[in-house]
Amino acid sequence: MSETLLVLTTLPDRASADTLATRLVEEHLAACVNILAPCESVYRWQGAVETASEIPLLIKTTRDRYPALEAVVQTLHSYEVPELIALPITCGLPAYLDWVAVSVTMPNQPPPVIA
């Protein structure tokens, strides 16, 4: 079974967060996307310190589906260099991790082997 990942990104507004989250789930690239409350980000961009209100997303997927997920994020995201960080999930409820793996399996593929 492919490693489960938690992918983090931020979007500039709720509409773009909704669009990206829906697309990722519809295309079996994410099992679930949590759209969090707006936060204030402080960062350095092109030599200046900037601040912006952003919408964080928590995306659950697998390592096998990450390259396609990354391509969709880069296509839909309005930022020149979007935040996109994938963290391995080293522990978790086995039934939940199995659900993630099954959820990101494309309909014409065999389901993953769940031990």
Secondary structure, DSSP 4 states (H G I P E B T S, - for coil): -PPEEEEEEEESSHHHHHHHHHHHHHTTS-SEEEEPPPEEEEEEETTEEEEEEEEEEEEEEETTTHHHHHHHHHHH--SSS---EEEE--S--HHHHHHHHHHTS-TTSPPPP--
